[in-house]
Amino acid sequence: MADEELKAVKVMYEASQKFPVPYYLLIVQAGFLCTKKQYDKALRLAKLAVTRAPSEYIVWEKLAEIYMEIEDYESALLSLNSCPMFTFTEKDAHRLPAPARVHLPLKPDPATLTVPYDPKTGPNHHGTLAEENDPREAEVHPELKRLPSLTLRGTFSRAYKILTKIAHKVGWDELLKYRSKVFVMEDEYRIHRAIAEEESQNVTTQLSKQDEEEELTMENISLDDNNSDTSPKKKGRIAIDDLVKKASANPNLKNAFEQPGATRVANNPRLPFTGVNFTFKHKRLCEKWLDNLFMVLYNDLRIFTALKQELGLYKKELQTATTASTSNMNISTHRKTAAEWEIFANLSLRLHKIEDAKDALKISLDQRLSTQALLTVTKLHAEEGNITPCLQCVVRLVSCLDRTFNEEVYPSPVASSIFKLISINGLAKVQNALVALNVPQSTYRNITKYFEYAELFRVAGSDW
């Protein structure tokens, strides 16, 4: 792996010397530096890529990811808000209806698929191959079917993934605090607008009163000279000097002339509630699509919290039943179908709750065999380098593929998981672990095809 990294660095260096450095090469360099934990250099390259191609989504995405890694979440939200979003266009084709059940031609000899226990005498909560098409386990609550996060596509899905990572690192409450620091909130804007309108009305009212006083002053000015027998006091009129002194003694009237847009603090009834400075010089307006993603995240967290409580109660009841040696008892207080547990597992994965996803997938597989759930569990174990659990899932998957005449080795999700496991632990260790499982001979031959492919095409870890 070290030699491959050196070759990659040389290729990037030669490309940067021969051509003007394009933005995608800067993104590759920034990603390589992130793997080496050199975020300061990666940040400079990401900023340079943004200046080179500000209309590309990938440069802003990489900048937001780097800010997230250095725990500058305010800048990460600002970068995410600046991402240019593109409408996802699906293929112009008719959508096929969802299949009601899976019906595939099976091999005539299903002896290799026999489970190691009798389903009639075994526990009620353990799924078998015969229960794969059980319609009762495929029922899903309507609210789980209509999750908004399932409809996200393209750049919106990638932006939502970054938002969920930030929420996973700091929590929902802290995320809302960062959001209020960076973006203008609706309540702030409403209060600010109300105060501005009230101030403008006060200034307009004061100016109108001042105009009326000027007209009154012009009417009350005496036209008699100093030698006239009629004095201002006798006629009940005000002298010009007295008016000037009165105007200079009134600071509010004076400020109204000097600063027409100033705030009337003395006559503002909201004075006790204006402790927050509603100046938005350092805040930005949140894009509508990002505001919608916040609502989608809130809905996912709400559903996740409710299902996690049911998961805890289900595990507690199951543990109580096991302790009481009543494994055949029907636990139906918090009963969810296998499809609902699988949806909860996918929701947990979107929110980066790996352990909760594993628990939900385990319960789902106990109730019904699902190839998709097995693939997800295999991928999770492969990413963590867990050899034995991953190979156990591979054995079940290979048996399911073999009964449907599917002998494809690569490309396939099973091959990706096995190759990931080999790159972490080495081919020899994985082969020995498979031998230790003592699987049937036909299944062992099918799995060794992946090992032969890894040796032939020199997959990472195949030489040790």
C-alpha positions as CSV (number, residue, x, y, z in Angstrom):
1,M,0.0,0.0,0.0
2,A,2.9,2.4,0.8
3,D,4.3,1.8,-2.7
4,E,1.0,2.6,-4.3
5,E,0.7,5.8,-2.3
6,L,4.1,6.9,-3.5
7,K,3.1,6.2,-7.1
8,A,0.0,8.2,-6.6
9,V,1.9,11.2,-5.1
10,K,4.3,11.1,-8.1
11,V,1.4,11.1,-10.5
12,M,-0.3,14.0,-8.8
13,Y,3.0,16.0,-8.8
14,E,3.7,15.3,-12.5
15,A,0.1,16.3,-13.4
16,S,0.4,19.6,-11.4
17,Q,3.7,20.4,-13.2
18,K,2.6,19.7,-16.7
19,F,-0.8,21.3,-16.7
20,P,-2.5,24.3,-15.0
21,V,-3.8,22.7,-11.9
22,P,-7.5,21.9,-12.4
23,Y,-10.0,21.9,-9.5
24,Y,-10.5,18.1,-9.6
25,L,-6.8,17.5,-9.1
26,L,-6.8,19.9,-6.1
27,I,-9.7,17.9,-4.7
28,V,-7.8,14.7,-5.0
29,Q,-4.8,16.2,-3.3
30,A,-7.0,17.6,-0.5
31,G,-8.6,14.2,0.0
32,F,-5.2,12.5,0.2
33,L,-4.0,15.0,2.8
34,C,-7.2,14.4,4.8
35,T,-6.3,10.7,5.0
36,K,-3.0,11.7,6.4
37,K,-4.6,14.1,9.0
38,Q,-3.0,17.2,7.5
39,Y,-6.1,19.3,7.5
40,D,-4.4,22.7,7.4
41,K,-2.8,21.9,4.0
42,A,-6.0,20.3,2.7
43,L,-8.0,23.4,3.7
44,R,-5.8,25.6,1.7
45,L,-6.1,23.4,-1.4
46,A,-9.9,23.2,-0.9
47,K,-10.1,27.0,-0.8
48,L,-8.0,27.2,-3.9
49,A,-10.3,24.7,-5.7
50,V,-13.3,26.9,-4.7
51,T,-11.7,29.9,-6.3
52,R,-10.9,27.9,-9.4
53,A,-14.4,26.4,-9.9
54,P,-17.0,28.2,-7.7
55,S,-19.9,26.7,-9.6
56,E,-19.0,23.1,-9.0
57,Y,-20.7,21.2,-6.1
58,I,-17.8,18.9,-5.3
59,V,-15.4,21.7,-4.3
60,W,-17.8,23.2,-1.8
61,E,-18.6,19.7,-0.5
62,K,-14.9,19.0,0.1
63,L,-14.5,22.4,1.9
64,A,-17.4,21.6,4.2
65,E,-16.0,18.2,5.0
66,I,-12.6,19.6,5.9
67,Y,-14.2,22.2,8.1
68,M,-16.2,19.5,9.8
69,E,-13.0,17.4,10.4
70,I,-11.3,20.4,12.1
71,E,-14.5,21.0,14.2
72,D,-15.3,24.4,12.6
73,Y,-18.9,23.6,12.3
74,E,-20.0,27.2,11.7
75,S,-17.8,27.4,8.6
76,A,-19.0,24.0,7.6
77,L,-22.6,25.1,7.6
78,L,-21.7,28.2,5.6
79,S,-19.8,26.2,3.0
80,L,-22.8,23.7,2.8
81,N,-25.1,26.6,2.4
82,S,-23.0,27.9,-0.5
83,C,-23.1,24.6,-2.4
84,P,-24.7,24.9,-5.9
85,M,-27.5,22.4,-6.0
86,F,-28.6,20.6,-9.2
87,T,-31.9,19.1,-9.8
88,F,-31.8,15.3,-10.1
89,T,-33.3,14.1,-13.3
90,E,-34.3,10.5,-13.5
91,K,-34.3,8.3,-16.6
92,D,-37.1,8.9,-18.9
93,A,-38.8,5.5,-18.5
94,H,-41.8,4.0,-16.9
95,R,-41.5,3.0,-13.3
96,L,-42.0,-0.7,-12.7
97,P,-44.4,-1.6,-9.9
98,A,-42.9,-2.9,-6.7
99,P,-42.8,-6.8,-6.7
100,A,-45.2,-8.4,-4.4
101,R,-42.9,-11.3,-3.7
102,V,-39.7,-12.9,-4.9
103,H,-40.1,-16.0,-7.1
104,L,-36.9,-17.4,-8.6
105,P,-36.2,-20.8,-10.0
106,L,-34.4,-22.9,-7.4
107,K,-32.1,-25.8,-7.7
108,P,-33.7,-29.2,-7.4
109,D,-31.6,-30.2,-4.5
110,P,-32.0,-27.8,-1.6
111,A,-30.0,-30.0,0.8
112,T,-27.3,-27.3,1.2
113,L,-29.9,-24.9,2.5
114,T,-31.1,-26.9,5.4
115,V,-30.9,-24.9,8.6
116,P,-29.0,-26.4,11.6
117,Y,-32.1,-26.8,13.6
118,D,-35.7,-27.9,13.3
119,P,-38.0,-24.8,12.6
120,K,-40.9,-26.6,14.3
121,T,-39.1,-27.1,17.6
122,G,-36.8,-24.0,17.4
123,P,-37.6,-20.5,18.7
124,N,-40.5,-18.6,17.1
125,H,-38.3,-15.5,16.4
126,H,-35.7,-17.1,14.1
127,G,-36.3,-16.7,10.4
128,T,-35.8,-19.5,7.9
129,L,-35.5,-19.6,4.1
130,A,-39.1,-20.7,3.9
131,E,-40.2,-17.4,5.6
132,E,-38.5,-15.1,3.1
133,N,-41.7,-14.4,1.3
134,D,-43.9,-14.3,4.4
135,P,-46.4,-11.4,3.7
136,R,-46.9,-10.8,7.4
137,E,-43.2,-9.8,7.8
138,A,-43.4,-7.5,4.8
139,E,-46.0,-5.2,6.3
140,V,-44.7,-1.7,7.0
141,H,-46.3,1.2,8.9
142,P,-47.3,4.0,6.5
143,E,-45.3,6.6,8.3
144,L,-42.1,4.5,7.8
145,K,-42.9,4.3,4.1
146,R,-43.2,8.1,3.7
147,L,-39.8,9.1,5.2
148,P,-38.7,12.2,3.3
149,S,-35.0,11.2,3.4
150,L,-35.8,8.3,1.2
151,T,-36.7,10.6,-1.7
152,L,-33.4,12.6,-1.6
153,R,-31.3,12.2,-4.8
154,G,-28.2,13.7,-6.3
155,T,-26.5,16.6,-4.6
156,F,-29.3,16.9,-2.0
157,S,-28.6,13.4,-0.8
158,R,-24.9,14.2,-0.5
159,A,-25.5,17.4,1.3
160,Y,-27.9,15.6,3.7
161,K,-25.1,13.1,4.4
162,I,-22.8,15.9,5.5
163,L,-25.5,17.4,7.7
164,T,-26.1,14.1,9.4
165,K,-22.4,13.7,10.1
166,I,-22.4,17.1,11.8
167,A,-25.5,16.2,13.8
168,H,-23.8,12.9,14.8
169,K,-20.7,14.7,16.0
170,V,-22.3,17.6,18.0
171,G,-25.9,16.5,18.6
172,W,-29.1,18.0,17.5
173,D,-29.2,20.8,20.2
174,E,-25.7,22.0,19.4
175,L,-26.5,21.9,15.7
176,L,-29.4,24.2,16.2
177,K,-27.2,26.6,18.2
178,Y,-24.6,26.7,15.4
179,R,-27.5,27.2,13.0
180,S,-28.8,30.2,14.9
181,K,-25.3,31.7,15.1
182,V,-24.7,31.4,11.3
183,F,-28.1,31.9,9.7
184,V,-30.9,34.5,10.3
185,M,-33.7,32.9,12.1
186,E,-37.4,33.6,11.2
187,D,-38.2,34.9,14.7
188,E,-35.2,37.3,14.6
189,Y,-36.2,38.6,11.2
190,R,-39.8,39.0,12.2
191,I,-38.9,41.0,15.3
192,H,-36.3,43.0,13.5
193,R,-38.8,43.9,10.8
194,A,-41.4,44.9,13.3
195,I,-39.0,47.1,15.2
196,A,-37.8,48.7,12.0
197,E,-41.4,49.4,10.9
198,E,-42.2,50.9,14.3
199,E,-39.1,53.1,14.3
200,S,-40.0,54.4,10.8
201,Q,-43.5,55.1,11.9
202,N,-42.2,57.0,15.0
203,V,-39.9,59.1,12.9
204,T,-42.6,59.8,10.4
205,T,-45.0,60.9,13.2
206,Q,-42.3,63.1,14.7
207,L,-41.5,64.8,11.5
208,S,-45.2,65.4,10.8
209,K,-45.6,67.0,14.3
210,Q,-42.5,69.1,13.6
211,D,-44.0,70.3,10.3
212,E,-47.2,71.3,12.1
213,E,-45.2,73.1,14.8
214,E,-43.3,75.0,12.0
215,E,-46.6,76.1,10.4
216,L,-48.0,77.1,13.8
217,T,-44.8,79.0,14.4
218,M,-45.1,80.9,11.2
219,E,-48.7,81.8,12.0
220,N,-47.8,83.1,15.5
221,I,-44.9,85.2,14.4
222,S,-45.6,88.9,15.1
223,L,-45.5,91.2,12.2
224,D,-45.3,94.3,14.4
225,D,-42.0,96.1,14.9
226,N,-40.4,96.9,18.2
227,N,-42.0,100.4,18.3
228,S,-45.5,99.0,17.9
229,D,-47.9,99.6,20.7
230,T,-49.2,96.0,20.5
231,S,-46.8,93.6,22.3
232,P,-46.6,89.8,21.8
233,K,-47.7,89.2,25.4
234,K,-50.9,91.2,24.9
235,K,-51.8,89.2,21.7
236,G,-51.0,85.8,23.3
237,R,-48.3,85.0,20.7
238,I,-44.8,83.6,21.1
239,A,-41.7,85.4,20.1
240,I,-39.1,84.0,17.7
241,D,-36.4,84.0,20.3
242,D,-38.6,82.0,22.6
243,L,-39.3,79.4,19.9
244,V,-35.6,79.0,19.2
245,K,-34.8,78.5,22.8
246,K,-37.7,76.0,23.2
247,A,-36.5,74.0,20.2
248,S,-32.9,73.9,21.4
249,A,-34.1,72.7,24.8
250,N,-36.0,69.7,23.3
251,P,-33.3,67.0,22.5
252,N,-35.8,64.7,20.8
253,L,-36.9,67.4,18.4
254,K,-33.3,68.3,17.7
255,N,-32.3,64.7,17.0
256,A,-35.3,64.3,14.7
257,F,-33.8,67.0,12.5
258,E,-30.2,65.9,12.7
259,Q,-30.8,62.1,12.4
260,P,-34.1,61.4,10.7
261,G,-33.5,57.6,10.8
262,A,-32.3,57.4,14.5
263,T,-34.1,55.1,16.9
264,R,-36.6,56.7,19.3
265,V,-35.4,55.0,22.5
266,A,-37.4,57.2,24.8
267,N,-40.8,56.4,23.2
268,N,-40.1,52.8,22.1
269,P,-42.3,50.4,24.1
270,R,-40.1,47.4,23.2
271,L,-37.1,48.8,25.2
272,P,-37.1,46.1,27.9
273,F,-37.1,43.3,25.3
274,T,-34.4,44.5,22.9
275,G,-31.5,42.9,24.7
276,V,-30.4,41.0,21.6
277,N,-28.7,43.0,18.9
278,F,-30.6,42.4,15.7
279,T,-27.8,43.4,13.3
280,F,-27.4,40.8,10.7
281,K,-24.0,41.9,9.3
282,H,-22.4,38.6,10.2
283,K,-25.4,36.3,9.4
284,R,-26.6,34.9,6.2
285,L,-30.0,33.8,4.9
286,C,-30.3,30.0,4.9
287,E,-31.1,28.5,1.5
288,K,-34.5,27.0,1.2
289,W,-33.2,23.6,0.3
290,L,-30.9,23.5,3.4
291,D,-33.8,24.6,5.6
292,N,-35.8,21.7,4.2
293,L,-32.9,19.3,5.0
294,F,-33.0,20.5,8.6
295,M,-36.7,19.5,8.7
296,V,-35.9,16.2,7.1
297,L,-33.2,15.5,9.7
298,Y,-35.6,16.5,12.5
299,N,-38.2,14.0,11.2
300,D,-35.6,11.2,10.9
301,L,-34.4,11.9,14.5
302,R,-38.0,11.8,15.7
303,I,-38.7,8.5,14.1
304,F,-35.3,7.1,15.2
305,T,-35.9,8.1,18.9
306,A,-39.3,6.4,18.9
307,L,-38.1,3.2,17.3
308,K,-35.0,3.1,19.6
309,Q,-37.2,3.1,22.6
310,E,-39.2,0.1,21.2
311,L,-35.9,-1.6,20.4
312,G,-34.8,-1.3,24.0
313,L,-38.1,-2.6,25.4
314,Y,-38.0,-5.5,22.9
315,K,-34.5,-6.5,24.0
316,K,-35.4,-6.2,27.6
317,E,-38.5,-8.5,27.1
318,L,-36.4,-10.9,25.1
319,Q,-33.8,-11.1,27.8
320,T,-36.4,-11.6,30.5
321,A,-37.9,-14.5,28.4
322,T,-34.5,-16.1,28.0
323,T,-33.8,-15.8,31.7
324,A,-37.1,-17.4,32.5
325,S,-36.4,-20.3,30.1
326,T,-39.5,-19.5,28.1
327,S,-38.0,-19.0,24.7
328,N,-41.2,-20.1,23.0
329,M,-43.3,-17.4,24.5
330,N,-44.8,-14.9,22.0
331,I,-43.3,-11.5,22.5
332,S,-45.9,-9.3,20.9
333,T,-46.0,-6.2,23.2
334,H,-43.5,-4.3,21.0
335,R,-43.8,-6.5,17.9
336,K,-42.4,-5.0,14.7
337,T,-42.2,-6.8,11.4
338,A,-38.9,-7.7,9.8
339,A,-39.4,-5.1,7.1
340,E,-39.9,-2.4,9.8
341,W,-36.8,-3.4,11.7
342,E,-34.9,-3.3,8.4
343,I,-36.2,0.2,7.7
344,F,-35.1,1.2,11.2
345,A,-31.6,-0.2,10.5
346,N,-31.3,1.8,7.3
347,L,-32.5,4.9,9.1
348,S,-29.8,4.3,11.8
349,L,-27.2,4.0,9.1
350,R,-28.2,7.3,7.6
351,L,-27.8,8.9,11.0
352,H,-24.5,7.0,11.6
353,K,-25.8,4.9,14.5
354,I,-23.9,1.7,13.7
355,E,-24.6,-0.3,16.8
356,D,-28.4,0.4,16.7
357,A,-28.4,-0.6,13.0
358,K,-26.7,-3.9,13.9
359,D,-29.2,-4.7,16.6
360,A,-32.1,-3.9,14.3
361,L,-30.7,-6.1,11.5
362,K,-30.1,-9.0,13.9
363,I,-33.8,-8.9,15.0
364,S,-34.9,-8.6,11.4
365,L,-32.9,-11.6,10.3
366,D,-34.2,-13.6,13.3
367,Q,-37.7,-13.0,12.0
368,R,-37.2,-13.3,8.3
369,L,-34.3,-14.1,6.0
370,S,-33.6,-11.0,3.8
371,T,-30.8,-10.9,1.3
372,Q,-30.6,-7.1,1.5
373,A,-30.3,-7.2,5.3
374,L,-27.5,-9.9,5.0
375,L,-25.6,-7.7,2.6
376,T,-25.8,-4.7,4.9
377,V,-24.6,-6.8,7.9
378,T,-21.8,-8.2,5.8
379,K,-20.7,-4.7,4.7
380,L,-20.7,-3.4,8.3
381,H,-18.6,-6.3,9.6
382,A,-16.2,-6.0,6.6
383,E,-15.6,-2.3,7.3
384,E,-14.8,-3.0,10.9
385,G,-12.5,-6.0,10.0
386,N,-14.6,-8.6,11.9
387,I,-13.5,-11.8,10.2
388,T,-15.8,-14.5,11.7
389,P,-19.1,-12.6,11.7
390,C,-18.5,-11.4,8.2
391,L,-17.7,-14.9,6.9
392,Q,-20.8,-16.3,8.6
393,C,-22.9,-13.8,6.7
394,V,-21.0,-14.6,3.5
395,V,-21.7,-18.3,3.9
396,R,-25.5,-17.6,4.1
397,L,-25.3,-15.2,1.1
398,V,-23.4,-17.6,-1.1
399,S,-25.9,-20.3,-0.3
400,C,-28.7,-18.0,-1.3
401,L,-27.0,-17.0,-4.5
402,D,-26.2,-20.6,-5.3
403,R,-29.8,-21.7,-5.1
404,T,-30.8,-19.1,-7.7
405,F,-28.0,-20.1,-10.1
406,N,-26.1,-16.9,-9.5
407,E,-22.4,-17.7,-9.8
408,E,-21.1,-14.2,-10.5
409,V,-17.9,-13.4,-8.6
410,Y,-17.1,-9.8,-9.5
411,P,-18.6,-7.2,-9.5
412,S,-20.9,-8.0,-6.6
413,P,-21.5,-6.7,-3.1
414,V,-20.3,-10.0,-1.6
415,A,-16.9,-9.6,-3.5
416,S,-16.6,-6.0,-2.3
417,S,-17.0,-7.1,1.4
418,I,-14.6,-10.0,1.0
419,F,-12.0,-7.8,-0.6
420,K,-12.4,-5.2,2.1
421,L,-11.8,-7.9,4.7
422,I,-8.7,-9.1,2.8
423,S,-7.3,-5.6,2.6
424,I,-7.6,-5.3,6.4
425,N,-6.5,-8.7,7.6
426,G,-4.8,-10.4,4.7
427,L,-5.8,-13.3,2.5
428,A,-4.1,-16.1,4.5
429,K,-5.8,-15.1,7.7
430,V,-9.2,-14.9,6.0
431,Q,-8.7,-18.3,4.4
432,N,-7.8,-19.9,7.7
433,A,-10.8,-18.4,9.4
434,L,-13.1,-19.9,6.7
435,V,-11.6,-23.3,7.2
436,A,-12.2,-23.0,10.9
437,L,-15.9,-22.4,10.3
438,N,-16.2,-26.0,8.9
439,V,-18.7,-25.0,6.3
440,P,-20.2,-27.5,3.8
441,Q,-17.9,-28.5,0.9
442,S,-20.0,-27.0,-1.8
443,T,-20.3,-23.7,0.0
444,Y,-16.5,-23.7,0.6
445,R,-15.9,-24.2,-3.1
446,N,-18.1,-21.2,-4.0
447,I,-16.4,-18.9,-1.5
448,T,-12.9,-19.9,-2.7
449,K,-13.8,-18.4,-6.1
450,Y,-13.5,-15.0,-4.5
451,F,-10.1,-15.8,-3.0
452,E,-8.9,-17.0,-6.4
453,Y,-10.1,-13.8,-8.0
454,A,-8.2,-11.8,-5.3
455,E,-5.0,-13.6,-6.0
456,L,-5.3,-13.4,-9.8
457,F,-6.0,-9.6,-9.9
458,R,-3.7,-8.8,-6.9
459,V,-6.3,-7.3,-4.6
460,A,-4.8,-5.3,-1.7
461,G,-3.8,-7.7,1.0
462,S,-3.7,-10.8,-1.3
463,D,0.1,-11.2,-0.9
464,W,0.1,-11.5,2.9
